[in-house]
Amino acid sequence: MSEEDIHDLMENISSTSSIGRVVQPTDIAPIVEFLLSDKSLVLKNDKTIVDGGTTL
């Protein structure tokens, strides 16, 4: 993909995302930390979608 294509894709994602931007690694890190902790033990065989509300 060209730089322009990547830029256009990121703009599209940002404009259609319910949080108004692309999900960043800093958004995902606390979720991973939680899932690796004992606090997530009740979530066995569960799916966690981290996409800023894109999937509803």
All heavy atoms as atom14 arrays in JSON, in Angstrom:
{
  "sequence": "MSEEDIHDLMENISSTSSIGRVVQPTDIAPIVEFLLSDKSLVLKNDKTIVDGGTTL",
  "atom14_mask": [
    [1, 1, 1, 1, 1, 1, 1, 1, 0, 0, 0, 0, 0, 0],
    [1, 1, 1, 1, 1, 1, 0, 0, 0, 0, 0, 0, 0, 0],
    [1, 1, 1, 1, 1, 1, 1, 1, 1, 0, 0, 0, 0, 0],
    [1, 1, 1, 1, 1, 1, 1, 1, 1, 0, 0, 0, 0, 0],
    [1, 1, 1, 1, 1, 1, 1, 1, 0, 0, 0, 0, 0, 0],
    [1, 1, 1, 1, 1, 1, 1, 1, 0, 0, 0, 0, 0, 0],
    [1, 1, 1, 1, 1, 1, 1, 1, 1, 1, 0, 0, 0, 0],
    [1, 1, 1, 1, 1, 1, 1, 1, 0, 0, 0, 0, 0, 0],
    [1, 1, 1, 1, 1, 1, 1, 1, 0, 0, 0, 0, 0, 0],
    [1, 1, 1, 1, 1, 1, 1, 1, 0, 0, 0, 0, 0, 0],
    [1, 1, 1, 1, 1, 1, 1, 1, 1, 0, 0, 0, 0, 0],
    [1, 1, 1, 1, 1, 1, 1, 1, 0, 0, 0, 0, 0, 0],
    [1, 1, 1, 1, 1, 1, 1, 1, 0, 0, 0, 0, 0, 0],
    [1, 1, 1, 1, 1, 1, 0, 0, 0, 0, 0, 0, 0, 0],
    [1, 1, 1, 1, 1, 1, 0, 0, 0, 0, 0, 0, 0, 0],
    [1, 1, 1, 1, 1, 1, 1, 0, 0, 0, 0, 0, 0, 0],
    [1, 1, 1, 1, 1, 1, 0, 0, 0, 0, 0, 0, 0, 0],
    [1, 1, 1, 1, 1, 1, 0, 0, 0, 0, 0, 0, 0, 0],
    [1, 1, 1, 1, 1, 1, 1, 1, 0, 0, 0, 0, 0, 0],
    [1, 1, 1, 1, 0, 0, 0, 0, 0, 0, 0, 0, 0, 0],
    [1, 1, 1, 1, 1, 1, 1, 1, 1, 1, 1, 0, 0, 0],
    [1, 1, 1, 1, 1, 1, 1, 0, 0, 0, 0, 0, 0, 0],
    [1, 1, 1, 1, 1, 1, 1, 0, 0, 0, 0, 0, 0, 0],
    [1, 1, 1, 1, 1, 1, 1, 1, 1, 0, 0, 0, 0, 0],
    [1, 1, 1, 1, 1, 1, 1, 0, 0, 0, 0, 0, 0, 0],
    [1, 1, 1, 1, 1, 1, 1, 0, 0, 0, 0, 0, 0, 0],
    [1, 1, 1, 1, 1, 1, 1, 1, 0, 0, 0, 0, 0, 0],
    [1, 1, 1, 1, 1, 1, 1, 1, 0, 0, 0, 0, 0, 0],
    [1, 1, 1, 1, 1, 0, 0, 0, 0, 0, 0, 0, 0, 0],
    [1, 1, 1, 1, 1, 1, 1, 0, 0, 0, 0, 0, 0, 0],
    [1, 1, 1, 1, 1, 1, 1, 1, 0, 0, 0, 0, 0, 0],
    [1, 1, 1, 1, 1, 1, 1, 0, 0, 0, 0, 0, 0, 0],
    [1, 1, 1, 1, 1, 1, 1, 1, 1, 0, 0, 0, 0, 0],
    [1, 1, 1, 1, 1, 1, 1, 1, 1, 1, 1, 0, 0, 0],
    [1, 1, 1, 1, 1, 1, 1, 1, 0, 0, 0, 0, 0, 0],
    [1, 1, 1, 1, 1, 1, 1, 1, 0, 0, 0, 0, 0, 0],
    [1, 1, 1, 1, 1, 1, 0, 0, 0, 0, 0, 0, 0, 0],
    [1, 1, 1, 1, 1, 1, 1, 1, 0, 0, 0, 0, 0, 0],
    [1, 1, 1, 1, 1, 1, 1, 1, 1, 0, 0, 0, 0, 0],
    [1, 1, 1, 1, 1, 1, 0, 0, 0, 0, 0, 0, 0, 0],
    [1, 1, 1, 1, 1, 1, 1, 1, 0, 0, 0, 0, 0, 0],
    [1, 1, 1, 1, 1, 1, 1, 0, 0, 0, 0, 0, 0, 0],
    [1, 1, 1, 1, 1, 1, 1, 1, 0, 0, 0, 0, 0, 0],
    [1, 1, 1, 1, 1, 1, 1, 1, 1, 0, 0, 0, 0, 0],
    [1, 1, 1, 1, 1, 1, 1, 1, 0, 0, 0, 0, 0, 0],
    [1, 1, 1, 1, 1, 1, 1, 1, 0, 0, 0, 0, 0, 0],
    [1, 1, 1, 1, 1, 1, 1, 1, 1, 0, 0, 0, 0, 0],
    [1, 1, 1, 1, 1, 1, 1, 0, 0, 0, 0, 0, 0, 0],
    [1, 1, 1, 1, 1, 1, 1, 1, 0, 0, 0, 0, 0, 0],
    [1, 1, 1, 1, 1, 1, 1, 0, 0, 0, 0, 0, 0, 0],
    [1, 1, 1, 1, 1, 1, 1, 1, 0, 0, 0, 0, 0, 0],
    [1, 1, 1, 1, 0, 0, 0, 0, 0, 0, 0, 0, 0, 0],
    [1, 1, 1, 1, 0, 0, 0, 0, 0, 0, 0, 0, 0, 0],
    [1, 1, 1, 1, 1, 1, 1, 0, 0, 0, 0, 0, 0, 0],
    [1, 1, 1, 1, 1, 1, 1, 0, 0, 0, 0, 0, 0, 0],
    [1, 1, 1, 1, 1, 1, 1, 1, 0, 0, 0, 0, 0, 0]
  ],
  "atom14_positions": [
    [[0.84, -1.18, 0.0], [0.0, 0.0, 0.0], [0.88, 1.23, 0.0], [1.92, 1.26, 0.66], [-0.9, 0.04, 1.24], [-1.95, -1.02, 1.31], [-2.94, -0.97, 2.83], [-4.0, 0.4, 2.5], [0.0, 0.0, 0.0], [0.0, 0.0, 0.0], [0.0, 0.0, 0.0], [0.0, 0.0, 0.0], [0.0, 0.0, 0.0], [0.0, 0.0, 0.0]],
    [[0.43, 2.23, -0.69], [1.17, 3.49, -0.7], [0.92, 4.25, 0.6], [-0.02, 3.96, 1.34], [0.73, 4.35, -1.9], [-0.58, 4.83, -1.69], [0.0, 0.0, 0.0], [0.0, 0.0, 0.0], [0.0, 0.0, 0.0], [0.0, 0.0, 0.0], [0.0, 0.0, 0.0], [0.0, 0.0, 0.0], [0.0, 0.0, 0.0], [0.0, 0.0, 0.0]],
    [[1.75, 5.24, 0.87], [1.57, 6.07, 2.06], [0.2, 6.76, 2.03], [-0.46, 6.88, 3.06], [2.69, 7.11, 2.15], [4.05, 6.53, 2.51], [4.08, 5.97, 3.92], [3.46, 6.56, 4.83], [4.72, 4.91, 4.1], [0.0, 0.0, 0.0], [0.0, 0.0, 0.0], [0.0, 0.0, 0.0], [0.0, 0.0, 0.0], [0.0, 0.0, 0.0]],
    [[-0.2, 7.19, 0.85], [-1.51, 7.85, 0.72], [-2.64, 6.87, 1.02], [-3.61, 7.23, 1.7], [-1.68, 8.41, -0.69], [-2.98, 9.16, -0.87], [-3.14, 9.75, -2.27], [-2.16, 9.77, -3.04], [-4.26, 10.17, -2.57], [0.0, 0.0, 0.0], [0.0, 0.0, 0.0], [0.0, 0.0, 0.0], [0.0, 0.0, 0.0], [0.0, 0.0, 0.0]],
    [[-2.51, 5.63, 0.55], [-3.53, 4.61, 0.84], [-3.62, 4.34, 2.33], [-4.71, 4.21, 2.9], [-3.21, 3.3, 0.11], [-3.39, 3.39, -1.39], [-4.12, 4.29, -1.86], [-2.78, 2.56, -2.1], [0.0, 0.0, 0.0], [0.0, 0.0, 0.0], [0.0, 0.0, 0.0], [0.0, 0.0, 0.0], [0.0, 0.0, 0.0], [0.0, 0.0, 0.0]],
    [[-2.47, 4.26, 2.98], [-2.44, 4.01, 4.43], [-3.08, 5.18, 5.17], [-3.89, 5.0, 6.08], [-1.0, 3.76, 4.92], [-0.49, 2.45, 4.34], [-0.94, 3.75, 6.45], [0.99, 2.2, 4.55], [0.0, 0.0, 0.0], [0.0, 0.0, 0.0], [0.0, 0.0, 0.0], [0.0, 0.0, 0.0], [0.0, 0.0, 0.0], [0.0, 0.0, 0.0]],
    [[-2.74, 6.39, 4.77], [-3.32, 7.58, 5.38], [-4.84, 7.59, 5.21], [-5.58, 7.85, 6.18], [-2.71, 8.85, 4.77], [-3.28, 10.11, 5.34], [-4.36, 10.76, 4.77], [-2.95, 10.82, 6.44], [-4.65, 11.82, 5.49], [-3.82, 11.88, 6.51], [0.0, 0.0, 0.0], [0.0, 0.0, 0.0], [0.0, 0.0, 0.0], [0.0, 0.0, 0.0]],
    [[-5.31, 7.3, 4.01], [-6.75, 7.28, 3.75], [-7.45, 6.21, 4.58], [-8.54, 6.43, 5.11], [-7.03, 7.05, 2.26], [-6.64, 8.24, 1.4], [-6.4, 9.34, 1.94], [-6.55, 8.05, 0.17], [0.0, 0.0, 0.0], [0.0, 0.0, 0.0], [0.0, 0.0, 0.0], [0.0, 0.0, 0.0], [0.0, 0.0, 0.0], [0.0, 0.0, 0.0]],
    [[-6.83, 5.05, 4.72], [-7.39, 3.97, 5.52], [-7.5, 4.38, 6.98], [-8.53, 4.18, 7.62], [-6.53, 2.7, 5.38], [-6.96, 1.51, 6.22], [-8.37, 1.04, 5.85], [-5.96, 0.37, 6.06], [0.0, 0.0, 0.0], [0.0, 0.0, 0.0], [0.0, 0.0, 0.0], [0.0, 0.0, 0.0], [0.0, 0.0, 0.0], [0.0, 0.0, 0.0]],
    [[-6.44, 4.98, 7.51], [-6.44, 5.42, 8.91], [-7.51, 6.5, 9.13], [-8.18, 6.51, 10.16], [-5.07, 5.93, 9.32], [-3.98, 4.87, 9.25], [-4.33, 3.45, 10.29], [-3.73, 4.06, 11.84], [0.0, 0.0, 0.0], [0.0, 0.0, 0.0], [0.0, 0.0, 0.0], [0.0, 0.0, 0.0], [0.0, 0.0, 0.0], [0.0, 0.0, 0.0]],
    [[-7.68, 7.4, 8.19], [-8.71, 8.43, 8.29], [-10.1, 7.79, 8.29], [-10.97, 8.2, 9.06], [-8.59, 9.42, 7.13], [-7.43, 10.37, 7.24], [-7.6, 11.36, 8.38], [-8.71, 11.86, 8.58], [-6.6, 11.6, 9.09], [0.0, 0.0, 0.0], [0.0, 0.0, 0.0], [0.0, 0.0, 0.0], [0.0, 0.0, 0.0], [0.0, 0.0, 0.0]],
    [[-10.29, 6.8, 7.43], [-11.58, 6.11, 7.36], [-11.87, 5.4, 8.67], [-12.98, 5.48, 9.2], [-11.59, 5.13, 6.19], [-12.94, 4.47, 6.0], [-13.58, 4.09, 6.95], [-13.34, 4.33, 4.76], [0.0, 0.0, 0.0], [0.0, 0.0, 0.0], [0.0, 0.0, 0.0], [0.0, 0.0, 0.0], [0.0, 0.0, 0.0], [0.0, 0.0, 0.0]],
    [[-10.88, 4.7, 9.2], [-11.07, 3.99, 10.47], [-11.4, 4.98, 11.57], [-12.31, 4.76, 12.37], [-9.82, 3.15, 10.81], [-9.67, 1.99, 9.83], [-9.9, 2.64, 12.25], [-8.35, 1.25, 9.95], [0.0, 0.0, 0.0], [0.0, 0.0, 0.0], [0.0, 0.0, 0.0], [0.0, 0.0, 0.0], [0.0, 0.0, 0.0], [0.0, 0.0, 0.0]],
    [[-10.66, 6.07, 11.63], [-10.89, 7.08, 12.66], [-12.28, 7.69, 12.57], [-12.95, 7.9, 13.58], [-9.84, 8.2, 12.57], [-8.57, 7.69, 12.86], [0.0, 0.0, 0.0], [0.0, 0.0, 0.0], [0.0, 0.0, 0.0], [0.0, 0.0, 0.0], [0.0, 0.0, 0.0], [0.0, 0.0, 0.0], [0.0, 0.0, 0.0], [0.0, 0.0, 0.0]],
    [[-12.73, 7.97, 11.36], [-14.03, 8.63, 11.19], [-15.21, 7.69, 11.44], [-16.3, 8.15, 11.76], [-14.14, 9.25, 9.8], [-14.18, 8.25, 8.81], [0.0, 0.0, 0.0], [0.0, 0.0, 0.0], [0.0, 0.0, 0.0], [0.0, 0.0, 0.0], [0.0, 0.0, 0.0], [0.0, 0.0, 0.0], [0.0, 0.0, 0.0], [0.0, 0.0, 0.0]],
    [[-15.0, 6.39, 11.31], [-16.1, 5.44, 11.52], [-16.06, 4.77, 12.89], [-17.0, 4.09, 13.27], [-16.1, 4.36, 10.43], [-14.85, 3.66, 10.45], [-16.33, 4.96, 9.06], [0.0, 0.0, 0.0], [0.0, 0.0, 0.0], [0.0, 0.0, 0.0], [0.0, 0.0, 0.0], [0.0, 0.0, 0.0], [0.0, 0.0, 0.0], [0.0, 0.0, 0.0]],
    [[-14.98, 4.96, 13.63], [-14.84, 4.36, 14.95], [-15.69, 5.11, 15.96], [-15.77, 6.34, 15.94], [-13.37, 4.41, 15.39], [-13.26, 4.04, 16.75], [0.0, 0.0, 0.0], [0.0, 0.0, 0.0], [0.0, 0.0, 0.0], [0.0, 0.0, 0.0], [0.0, 0.0, 0.0], [0.0, 0.0, 0.0], [0.0, 0.0, 0.0], [0.0, 0.0, 0.0]],
    [[-16.31, 4.39, 16.87], [-17.15, 5.03, 17.88], [-16.32, 5.84, 18.88], [-16.86, 6.71, 19.55], [-18.01, 4.01, 18.61], [-17.2, 3.08, 19.29], [0.0, 0.0, 0.0], [0.0, 0.0, 0.0], [0.0, 0.0, 0.0], [0.0, 0.0, 0.0], [0.0, 0.0, 0.0], [0.0, 0.0, 0.0], [0.0, 0.0, 0.0], [0.0, 0.0, 0.0]],
    [[-15.01, 5.58, 18.96], [-14.15, 6.38, 19.84], [-13.47, 7.51, 19.07], [-12.75, 8.31, 19.65], [-13.11, 5.53, 20.6], [-12.14, 4.84, 19.65], [-13.79, 4.55, 21.52], [-10.96, 4.17, 20.34], [0.0, 0.0, 0.0], [0.0, 0.0, 0.0], [0.0, 0.0, 0.0], [0.0, 0.0, 0.0], [0.0, 0.0, 0.0], [0.0, 0.0, 0.0]],
    [[-13.68, 7.56, 17.77], [-13.17, 8.66, 16.96], [-11.7, 8.61, 16.62], [-11.13, 9.6, 16.18], [0.0, 0.0, 0.0], [0.0, 0.0, 0.0], [0.0, 0.0, 0.0], [0.0, 0.0, 0.0], [0.0, 0.0, 0.0], [0.0, 0.0, 0.0], [0.0, 0.0, 0.0], [0.0, 0.0, 0.0], [0.0, 0.0, 0.0], [0.0, 0.0, 0.0]],
    [[-11.1, 7.46, 16.82], [-9.68, 7.3, 16.52], [-9.34, 5.83, 16.4], [-10.16, 4.97, 16.69], [-8.81, 7.95, 17.58], [-8.98, 7.34, 18.97], [-8.12, 8.04, 20.0], [-8.36, 7.55, 21.33], [-7.82, 6.44, 21.84], [-7.01, 5.69, 21.11], [-8.08, 6.06, 23.07], [0.0, 0.0, 0.0], [0.0, 0.0, 0.0], [0.0, 0.0, 0.0]],
    [[-8.12, 5.56, 15.98], [-7.62, 4.2, 15.86], [-7.21, 3.71, 17.26], [-6.63, 4.47, 18.04], [-6.42, 4.15, 14.89], [-5.82, 2.76, 14.83], [-6.84, 4.62, 13.51], [0.0, 0.0, 0.0], [0.0, 0.0, 0.0], [0.0, 0.0, 0.0], [0.0, 0.0, 0.0], [0.0, 0.0, 0.0], [0.0, 0.0, 0.0], [0.0, 0.0, 0.0]],
    [[-7.51, 2.47, 17.57], [-7.09, 1.88, 18.84], [-5.57, 1.81, 18.87], [-4.93, 1.38, 17.91], [-7.72, 0.47, 19.02], [-7.19, -0.21, 20.26], [-9.23, 0.55, 19.06], [0.0, 0.0, 0.0], [0.0, 0.0, 0.0], [0.0, 0.0, 0.0], [0.0, 0.0, 0.0], [0.0, 0.0, 0.0], [0.0, 0.0, 0.0], [0.0, 0.0, 0.0]],
    [[-5.0, 2.22, 20.0], [-3.55, 2.26, 20.18], [-3.1, 1.13, 21.11], [-3.88, 0.61, 21.9], [-3.14, 3.61, 20.79], [-3.51, 4.8, 19.93], [-2.76, 4.81, 18.62], [-1.55, 4.62, 18.58], [-3.48, 5.04, 17.54], [0.0, 0.0, 0.0], [0.0, 0.0, 0.0], [0.0, 0.0, 0.0], [0.0, 0.0, 0.0], [0.0, 0.0, 0.0]],
    [[-1.8, 0.77, 21.04], [-1.28, -0.25, 21.96], [-1.51, 0.11, 23.43], [-1.76, -0.78, 24.25], [0.21, -0.29, 21.63], [0.29, 0.13, 20.21], [-0.79, 1.17, 20.05], [0.0, 0.0, 0.0], [0.0, 0.0, 0.0], [0.0, 0.0, 0.0], [0.0, 0.0, 0.0], [0.0, 0.0, 0.0], [0.0, 0.0, 0.0], [0.0, 0.0, 0.0]],
    [[-1.48, 1.39, 23.75], [-1.72, 1.81, 25.14], [-3.17, 1.56, 25.57], [-3.46, 1.5, 26.76], [-1.37, 3.29, 25.35], [-2.07, 4.07, 24.38], [0.12, 3.53, 25.22], [0.0, 0.0, 0.0], [0.0, 0.0, 0.0], [0.0, 0.0, 0.0], [0.0, 0.0, 0.0], [0.0, 0.0, 0.0], [0.0, 0.0, 0.0], [0.0, 0.0, 0.0]],
    [[-4.07, 1.43, 24.6], [-5.45, 1.07, 24.91], [-5.57, -0.42, 25.21], [-6.42, -0.84, 26.0], [-6.38, 1.38, 23.72], [-6.4, 2.85, 23.35], [-6.46, 3.69, 24.26], [-6.38, 3.15, 22.13], [0.0, 0.0, 0.0], [0.0, 0.0, 0.0], [0.0, 0.0, 0.0], [0.0, 0.0, 0.0], [0.0, 0.0, 0.0], [0.0, 0.0, 0.0]],
    [[-4.76, -1.21, 24.56], [-4.85, -2.67, 24.65], [-4.07, -3.22, 25.84], [-4.48, -4.21, 26.45], [-4.38, -3.31, 23.33], [-5.33, -2.87, 22.21], [-4.32, -4.82, 23.43], [-4.91, -3.28, 20.84], [0.0, 0.0, 0.0], [0.0, 0.0, 0.0], [0.0, 0.0, 0.0], [0.0, 0.0, 0.0], [0.0, 0.0, 0.0], [0.0, 0.0, 0.0]],
    [[-2.97, -2.58, 26.21], [-2.11, -3.09, 27.27], [-2.85, -3.35, 28.59], [-2.66, -4.42, 29.18], [-0.93, -2.15, 27.49], [0.0, 0.0, 0.0], [0.0, 0.0, 0.0], [0.0, 0.0, 0.0], [0.0, 0.0, 0.0], [0.0, 0.0, 0.0], [0.0, 0.0, 0.0], [0.0, 0.0, 0.0], [0.0, 0.0, 0.0], [0.0, 0.0, 0.0]],
    [[-3.7, -2.45, 29.09], [-4.41, -2.75, 30.34], [-5.35, -3.94, 30.22], [-5.57, -4.66, 31.19], [-5.2, -1.46, 30.62], [-4.56, -0.4, 29.81], [-3.96, -1.09, 28.62], [0.0, 0.0, 0.0], [0.0, 0.0, 0.0], [0.0, 0.0, 0.0], [0.0, 0.0, 0.0], [0.0, 0.0, 0.0], [0.0, 0.0, 0.0], [0.0, 0.0, 0.0]],
    [[-5.89, -4.15, 29.03], [-6.8, -5.29, 28.84], [-6.01, -6.59, 28.88], [-6.43, -7.57, 29.49], [-7.57, -5.12, 27.52], [-8.44, -3.86, 27.62], [-8.41, -6.35, 27.22], [-8.91, -3.33, 26.3], [0.0, 0.0, 0.0], [0.0, 0.0, 0.0], [0.0, 0.0, 0.0], [0.0, 0.0, 0.0], [0.0, 0.0, 0.0], [0.0, 0.0, 0.0]],
    [[-4.85, -6.59, 28.23], [-3.99, -7.78, 28.27], [-3.55, -8.05, 29.7], [-3.57, -9.2, 30.16], [-2.77, -7.6, 27.33], [-1.78, -8.73, 27.52], [-3.22, -7.5, 25.89], [0.0, 0.0, 0.0], [0.0, 0.0, 0.0], [0.0, 0.0, 0.0], [0.0, 0.0, 0.0], [0.0, 0.0, 0.0], [0.0, 0.0, 0.0], [0.0, 0.0, 0.0]],
    [[-3.18, -6.99, 30.41], [-2.78, -7.14, 31.82], [-3.9, -7.77, 32.64], [-3.67, -8.68, 33.43], [-2.39, -5.78, 32.4], [-1.94, -5.84, 33.83], [-1.58, -4.48, 34.39], [-1.92, -3.45, 33.79], [-0.95, -4.46, 35.46], [0.0, 0.0, 0.0], [0.0, 0.0, 0.0], [0.0, 0.0, 0.0], [0.0, 0.0, 0.0], [0.0, 0.0, 0.0]],
    [[-5.12, -7.3, 32.43], [-6.27, -7.86, 33.13], [-6.47, -9.34, 32.78], [-6.67, -10.18, 33.65], [-7.53, -7.07, 32.8], [-8.79, -7.74, 33.24], [-9.15, -7.77, 34.58], [-9.62, -8.38, 32.32], [-10.31, -8.41, 35.0], [-10.78, -9.01, 32.72], [-11.13, -9.03, 34.06], [0.0, 0.0, 0.0], [0.0, 0.0, 0.0], [0.0, 0.0, 0.0]],
    [[-6.4, -9.65, 31.48], [-6.64, -11.03, 31.04], [-5.58, -11.99, 31.56], [-5.85, -13.17, 31.76], [-6.71, -11.09, 29.51], [-7.94, -10.42, 28.9], [-7.81, -10.37, 27.39], [-9.22, -11.12, 29.32], [0.0, 0.0, 0.0], [0.0, 0.0, 0.0], [0.0, 0.0, 0.0], [0.0, 0.0, 0.0], [0.0, 0.0, 0.0], [0.0, 0.0, 0.0]],
    [[-4.38, -11.48, 31.8], [-3.3, -12.32, 32.34], [-3.36, -12.44, 33.86], [-2.65, -13.25, 34.44], [-1.94, -11.78, 31.91], [-1.64, -11.88, 30.42], [-0.36, -11.13, 30.1], [-1.55, -13.32, 29.97], [0.0, 0.0, 0.0], [0.0, 0.0, 0.0], [0.0, 0.0, 0.0], [0.0, 0.0, 0.0], [0.0, 0.0, 0.0], [0.0, 0.0, 0.0]],
    [[-4.21, -11.65, 34.49], [-4.29, -11.65, 35.94], [-5.34, -12.66, 36.44], [-6.14, -13.17, 35.67], [-4.65, -10.26, 36.46], [-6.02, -9.99, 36.25], [0.0, 0.0, 0.0], [0.0, 0.0, 0.0], [0.0, 0.0, 0.0], [0.0, 0.0, 0.0], [0.0, 0.0, 0.0], [0.0, 0.0, 0.0], [0.0, 0.0, 0.0], [0.0, 0.0, 0.0]],
    [[-5.3, -12.88, 37.75], [-6.29, -13.76, 38.37], [-7.7, -13.16, 38.33], [-8.69, -13.87, 38.5], [-5.91, -14.05, 39.82], [-4.71, -14.97, 39.93], [-4.4, -15.67, 38.94], [-4.06, -14.99, 40.99], [0.0, 0.0, 0.0], [0.0, 0.0, 0.0], [0.0, 0.0, 0.0], [0.0, 0.0, 0.0], [0.0, 0.0, 0.0], [0.0, 0.0, 0.0]],
    [[-7.8, -11.86, 38.09], [-9.11, -11.2, 38.04], [-9.95, -11.66, 36.86], [-11.16, -11.48, 36.84], [-8.94, -9.69, 37.99], [-8.3, -9.12, 39.24], [-8.07, -7.64, 39.08], [-7.37, -7.09, 40.3], [-7.07, -5.66, 40.15], [0.0, 0.0, 0.0], [0.0, 0.0, 0.0], [0.0, 0.0, 0.0], [0.0, 0.0, 0.0], [0.0, 0.0, 0.0]],
    [[-9.33, -12.25, 35.88], [-10.06, -12.67, 34.68], [-10.43, -14.15, 34.69], [-10.9, -14.68, 33.68], [-9.24, -12.37, 33.43], [-8.1, -13.23, 33.37], [0.0, 0.0, 0.0], [0.0, 0.0, 0.0], [0.0, 0.0, 0.0], [0.0, 0.0, 0.0], [0.0, 0.0, 0.0], [0.0, 0.0, 0.0], [0.0, 0.0, 0.0], [0.0, 0.0, 0.0]],
    [[-10.25, -14.81, 35.81], [-10.48, -16.26, 35.87], [-11.91, -16.66, 35.48], [-12.12, -17.75, 34.97], [-10.15, -16.79, 37.26], [-8.66, -16.79, 37.62], [-8.46, -17.27, 39.05], [-7.86, -17.63, 36.65], [0.0, 0.0, 0.0], [0.0, 0.0, 0.0], [0.0, 0.0, 0.0], [0.0, 0.0, 0.0], [0.0, 0.0, 0.0], [0.0, 0.0, 0.0]],
    [[-12.87, -15.8, 35.72], [-14.27, -16.15, 35.39], [-14.55, -16.01, 33.89], [-15.64, -16.36, 33.44], [-15.27, -15.29, 36.19], [-15.13, -15.55, 37.67], [-15.11, -13.82, 35.87], [0.0, 0.0, 0.0], [0.0, 0.0, 0.0], [0.0, 0.0, 0.0], [0.0, 0.0, 0.0], [0.0, 0.0, 0.0], [0.0, 0.0, 0.0], [0.0, 0.0, 0.0]],
    [[-13.6, -15.55, 33.11], [-13.81, -15.36, 31.68], [-13.3, -16.54, 30.85], [-13.0, -16.38, 29.68], [-13.1, -14.08, 31.21], [-13.59, -12.78, 31.82], [-12.74, -11.62, 31.33], [-15.05, -12.55, 31.46], [0.0, 0.0, 0.0], [0.0, 0.0, 0.0], [0.0, 0.0, 0.0], [0.0, 0.0, 0.0], [0.0, 0.0, 0.0], [0.0, 0.0, 0.0]],
    [[-13.24, -17.69, 31.41], [-12.78, -18.86, 30.67], [-13.64, -19.08, 29.43], [-14.86, -18.98, 29.47], [-12.82, -20.12, 31.54], [-11.89, -20.05, 32.74], [-10.45, -20.04, 32.3], [-9.54, -20.07, 33.5], [-8.24, -19.58, 33.25], [0.0, 0.0, 0.0], [0.0, 0.0, 0.0], [0.0, 0.0, 0.0], [0.0, 0.0, 0.0], [0.0, 0.0, 0.0]],
    [[-12.99, -19.37, 28.31], [-13.66, -19.64, 27.05], [-14.54, -18.48, 26.58], [-15.56, -18.7, 25.93], [-14.48, -20.93, 27.13], [-13.62, -22.13, 27.42], [-12.53, -22.26, 26.87], [-14.08, -22.98, 28.31], [0.0, 0.0, 0.0], [0.0, 0.0, 0.0], [0.0, 0.0, 0.0], [0.0, 0.0, 0.0], [0.0, 0.0, 0.0], [0.0, 0.0, 0.0]],
    [[-14.14, -17.27, 26.9], [-14.88, -16.1, 26.47], [-14.06, -15.34, 25.44], [-12.84, -15.43, 25.41], [-15.17, -15.19, 27.67], [-16.23, -14.15, 27.38], [-16.95, -14.29, 26.38], [-16.35, -13.21, 28.18], [0.0, 0.0, 0.0], [0.0, 0.0, 0.0], [0.0, 0.0, 0.0], [0.0, 0.0, 0.0], [0.0, 0.0, 0.0], [0.0, 0.0, 0.0]],
    [[-14.73, -14.61, 24.59], [-14.06, -13.82, 23.56], [-14.13, -12.35, 23.97], [-15.2, -11.84, 24.31], [-14.76, -14.01, 22.21], [-14.18, -13.21, 21.1], [-14.79, -13.44, 19.73], [-16.19, -13.89, 19.7], [-16.8, -13.94, 18.38], [0.0, 0.0, 0.0], [0.0, 0.0, 0.0], [0.0, 0.0, 0.0], [0.0, 0.0, 0.0], [0.0, 0.0, 0.0]],
    [[-12.99, -11.68, 23.94], [-12.93, -10.27, 24.26], [-12.5, -9.53, 22.99], [-11.41, -9.74, 22.47], [-11.92, -10.01, 25.4], [-12.28, -10.78, 26.53], [-11.87, -8.55, 25.76], [0.0, 0.0, 0.0], [0.0, 0.0, 0.0], [0.0, 0.0, 0.0], [0.0, 0.0, 0.0], [0.0, 0.0, 0.0], [0.0, 0.0, 0.0], [0.0, 0.0, 0.0]],
    [[-13.38, -8.66, 22.52], [-13.09, -7.89, 21.31], [-12.65, -6.49, 21.72], [-13.38, -5.79, 22.42], [-14.33, -7.82, 20.4], [-14.75, -9.23, 19.99], [-14.04, -6.94, 19.18], [-16.05, -9.3, 19.26], [0.0, 0.0, 0.0], [0.0, 0.0, 0.0], [0.0, 0.0, 0.0], [0.0, 0.0, 0.0], [0.0, 0.0, 0.0], [0.0, 0.0, 0.0]],
    [[-11.46, -6.12, 21.31], [-10.9, -4.81, 21.64], [-10.71, -4.05, 20.34], [-9.68, -4.14, 19.7], [-9.55, -4.97, 22.4], [-9.02, -3.61, 22.81], [-9.69, -5.89, 23.58], [0.0, 0.0, 0.0], [0.0, 0.0, 0.0], [0.0, 0.0, 0.0], [0.0, 0.0, 0.0], [0.0, 0.0, 0.0], [0.0, 0.0, 0.0], [0.0, 0.0, 0.0]],
    [[-11.76, -3.33, 19.95], [-11.69, -2.62, 18.68], [-12.32, -1.23, 18.74], [-12.69, -0.66, 17.73], [-12.34, -3.44, 17.57], [-13.83, -3.66, 17.77], [-14.38, -3.15, 18.76], [-14.44, -4.34, 16.93], [0.0, 0.0, 0.0], [0.0, 0.0, 0.0], [0.0, 0.0, 0.0], [0.0, 0.0, 0.0], [0.0, 0.0, 0.0], [0.0, 0.0, 0.0]],
    [[-12.43, -0.69, 19.95], [-12.97, 0.66, 20.08], [-14.44, 0.78, 19.76], [-14.93, 1.85, 19.44], [0.0, 0.0, 0.0], [0.0, 0.0, 0.0], [0.0, 0.0, 0.0], [0.0, 0.0, 0.0], [0.0, 0.0, 0.0], [0.0, 0.0, 0.0], [0.0, 0.0, 0.0], [0.0, 0.0, 0.0], [0.0, 0.0, 0.0], [0.0, 0.0, 0.0]],
    [[-15.16, -0.31, 19.81], [-16.59, -0.28, 19.55], [-16.98, -0.46, 18.1], [-18.14, -0.29, 17.74], [0.0, 0.0, 0.0], [0.0, 0.0, 0.0], [0.0, 0.0, 0.0], [0.0, 0.0, 0.0], [0.0, 0.0, 0.0], [0.0, 0.0, 0.0], [0.0, 0.0, 0.0], [0.0, 0.0, 0.0], [0.0, 0.0, 0.0], [0.0, 0.0, 0.0]],
    [[-16.01, -0.8, 17.25], [-16.32, -1.01, 15.83], [-17.25, -2.19, 15.65], [-18.2, -2.14, 14.86], [-15.03, -1.21, 15.02], [-14.2, -0.06, 15.19], [-15.32, -1.38, 13.56], [0.0, 0.0, 0.0], [0.0, 0.0, 0.0], [0.0, 0.0, 0.0], [0.0, 0.0, 0.0], [0.0, 0.0, 0.0], [0.0, 0.0, 0.0], [0.0, 0.0, 0.0]],
    [[-16.99, -3.26, 16.38], [-17.84, -4.45, 16.34], [-18.89, -4.31, 17.43], [-18.57, -4.23, 18.6], [-17.01, -5.72, 16.6], [-15.95, -5.76, 15.67], [-17.86, -6.96, 16.48], [0.0, 0.0, 0.0], [0.0, 0.0, 0.0], [0.0, 0.0, 0.0], [0.0, 0.0, 0.0], [0.0, 0.0, 0.0], [0.0, 0.0, 0.0], [0.0, 0.0, 0.0]],
    [[-20.14, -4.24, 17.04], [-21.21, -4.11, 18.02], [-22.09, -5.32, 18.01], [-22.27, -6.01, 17.11], [-22.06, -2.87, 17.73], [-21.3, -1.55, 17.81], [-22.23, -0.4, 17.41], [-20.78, -1.31, 19.2], [0.0, 0.0, 0.0], [0.0, 0.0, 0.0], [0.0, 0.0, 0.0], [0.0, 0.0, 0.0], [0.0, 0.0, 0.0], [0.0, 0.0, 0.0]]
  ]
}
